[in-house]
Amino acid sequence: MANESKPEVAVVMGSASDWETMKRACDILDQFGVAYHKQVISAHRTPELMAEFAHNARANGLKVIIAGAGGAAHLPGMIAAQTTLPVIGVPVRSHALSGWDSLLSIVQMPGGIPVATTAVGNSGATNAGLLAVQMLSAFEPELADKLENYRNELKEKVAESNAQLV
């Protein structure tokens, strides 16, 4: 569930159809107990809303923005151009080019306006959530401890998988 009492992270997407992918980022944030806000903001259909969101993000208490978009995928870059907060771009798989168009649109930001770009699709959204948690953990020791536990659980799953092969 989205804890919106005092969100530190925003999870935004270009359209509601991106939710199927972007919910993976929210699942991670829920798992770590990180408060977030989720919203559909279109760089093309609601540019004024996008600009207002980006310009006010820091004043509204946000620390990290995760932005997912498919197709032309301008949302992450346009938000990054209007805020100094870290922006993590998630390329959403598109029908036309399977997300390659989204990936290339997000990852090819000009020097000076960075967007941390993840893999296309569900894995990218999961990793975006984890990157946001890692960024916050630099200043929140409790999150650093939770990340350490998460990584240890991943190691245990690998060991269990190996045991099943024997």
C-alpha positions as CSV (number, residue, x, y, z in Angstrom):
1,M,0.0,0.0,0.0
2,A,1.2,3.5,-0.7
3,N,2.1,5.2,2.5
4,E,1.4,8.8,1.5
5,S,1.6,10.4,4.9
6,K,5.1,11.9,4.2
7,P,6.3,10.5,0.8
8,E,10.0,10.5,0.1
9,V,9.6,9.0,-3.3
10,A,7.3,9.7,-6.2
11,V,6.4,7.0,-8.7
12,V,5.1,8.6,-11.8
13,M,4.1,7.2,-15.1
14,G,3.1,8.5,-18.5
15,S,-0.2,6.6,-18.6
16,A,-2.3,4.3,-16.5
17,S,-1.3,1.4,-18.8
18,D,2.2,1.7,-17.4
19,W,1.0,0.7,-13.9
20,E,1.4,-3.0,-14.7
21,T,5.1,-2.4,-14.8
22,M,5.5,0.5,-12.3
23,K,3.7,-1.4,-9.5
24,R,6.9,-3.4,-9.2
25,A,8.7,-0.3,-8.0
26,C,5.9,0.3,-5.5
27,D,6.0,-3.3,-4.3
28,I,9.7,-2.8,-3.4
29,L,9.0,0.5,-1.7
30,D,6.2,-1.1,0.3
31,Q,8.5,-4.0,1.3
32,F,11.1,-1.6,2.7
33,G,8.4,0.7,4.3
34,V,9.3,3.7,2.2
35,A,6.5,6.3,1.9
36,Y,5.7,7.2,-1.7
37,H,3.2,9.0,-3.9
38,K,2.1,7.5,-7.2
39,Q,0.6,9.5,-10.1
40,V,0.0,9.5,-13.8
41,I,1.7,12.5,-15.4
42,S,2.0,12.7,-19.1
43,A,4.9,14.8,-20.6
44,H,2.8,15.1,-23.8
45,R,-0.8,15.4,-22.6
46,T,-0.3,17.3,-19.4
47,P,3.0,19.2,-19.7
48,E,1.9,21.9,-17.3
49,L,1.1,19.3,-14.6
50,M,4.5,17.7,-15.2
51,A,6.3,21.0,-14.9
52,E,4.5,21.9,-11.7
53,F,5.2,18.5,-10.2
54,A,8.9,18.7,-11.1
55,H,9.4,22.3,-9.9
56,N,7.7,21.6,-6.6
57,A,9.0,18.1,-5.9
58,R,11.8,19.1,-3.4
59,A,9.6,21.6,-1.6
60,N,7.0,18.9,-1.3
61,G,9.5,16.7,0.6
62,L,10.4,14.3,-2.1
63,K,13.9,12.9,-2.3
64,V,13.8,10.6,-5.3
65,I,11.6,10.4,-8.4
66,I,11.0,7.2,-10.3
67,A,9.5,7.9,-13.7
68,G,8.3,5.2,-16.1
69,A,7.3,5.8,-19.7
70,G,6.9,3.9,-22.9
71,G,7.3,4.8,-26.5
72,A,8.9,8.2,-26.9
73,A,9.5,8.1,-23.1
74,H,10.1,11.8,-22.5
75,L,8.7,11.9,-19.0
76,P,11.9,11.0,-17.0
77,G,14.1,13.4,-18.9
78,M,11.6,16.2,-18.9
79,I,11.2,15.9,-15.1
80,A,14.9,15.6,-14.6
81,A,15.3,18.9,-16.6
82,Q,13.1,20.7,-14.1
83,T,14.3,19.4,-10.8
84,T,17.7,18.7,-9.1
85,L,16.4,15.6,-7.3
86,P,17.6,12.3,-8.6
87,V,15.4,10.8,-11.3
88,I,15.3,7.1,-12.1
89,G,13.9,6.3,-15.5
90,V,12.1,3.0,-16.1
91,P,11.6,2.2,-19.8
92,V,8.2,0.6,-20.1
93,R,7.9,-2.1,-22.8
94,S,6.1,-0.8,-25.8
95,H,4.1,-2.6,-28.4
96,A,5.9,-1.3,-31.4
97,L,9.6,-1.9,-30.5
98,S,9.4,-4.0,-27.3
99,G,10.8,-1.2,-25.1
100,W,13.9,-0.4,-27.1
101,D,12.4,2.9,-28.1
102,S,11.7,3.7,-24.5
103,L,15.2,2.6,-23.3
104,L,17.0,4.7,-25.9
105,S,14.8,7.7,-25.3
106,I,15.6,7.6,-21.5
107,V,19.2,6.6,-21.6
108,Q,20.3,9.1,-24.2
109,M,20.0,12.2,-22.0
110,P,22.4,15.0,-22.9
111,G,25.4,15.6,-20.6
112,G,24.4,17.8,-17.6
113,I,20.8,16.4,-17.1
114,P,21.2,12.8,-15.8
115,V,18.6,10.2,-15.5
116,A,19.6,6.9,-13.9
117,T,18.1,4.4,-16.3
118,T,17.1,0.8,-15.5
119,A,16.3,-2.2,-17.7
120,V,13.2,-2.4,-19.7
121,G,10.0,-3.6,-18.0
122,N,9.3,-5.3,-14.8
123,S,13.0,-6.0,-13.8
124,G,13.7,-2.3,-14.4
125,A,10.8,-1.2,-12.2
126,T,11.9,-3.5,-9.4
127,N,15.5,-2.2,-9.7
128,A,14.2,1.4,-9.7
129,G,12.5,0.7,-6.4
130,L,15.7,-0.8,-5.1
131,L,17.8,2.1,-6.4
132,A,15.5,4.6,-4.6
133,V,15.9,2.6,-1.4
134,Q,19.7,2.5,-1.8
135,M,19.8,6.3,-2.3
136,L,17.7,6.9,0.8
137,S,19.8,4.4,2.8
138,A,22.8,6.7,2.4
139,F,21.1,8.9,5.0
140,E,18.8,6.4,6.8
141,P,20.7,3.6,8.7
142,E,17.5,1.6,9.2
143,L,17.1,1.3,5.4
144,A,20.7,0.3,5.1
145,D,20.1,-2.6,7.5
146,K,17.0,-3.6,5.6
147,L,18.9,-3.7,2.4
148,E,21.6,-5.8,4.0
149,N,18.9,-8.3,5.1
150,Y,17.3,-8.2,1.6
151,R,20.7,-9.1,0.0
152,N,21.3,-11.9,2.5
153,E,17.8,-13.3,1.6
154,L,18.8,-13.3,-2.0
155,K,22.0,-15.2,-1.2
156,E,20.0,-17.8,0.8
157,K,17.6,-18.3,-2.2
158,V,20.6,-19.0,-4.4
159,A,22.0,-21.5,-1.9
160,E,18.5,-23.2,-1.7
161,S,18.4,-23.4,-5.5
162,N,21.8,-25.0,-5.6
163,A,20.7,-27.5,-3.0
164,Q,17.8,-28.5,-5.1
165,L,20.1,-29.3,-8.0
166,V,22.1,-31.9,-6.0
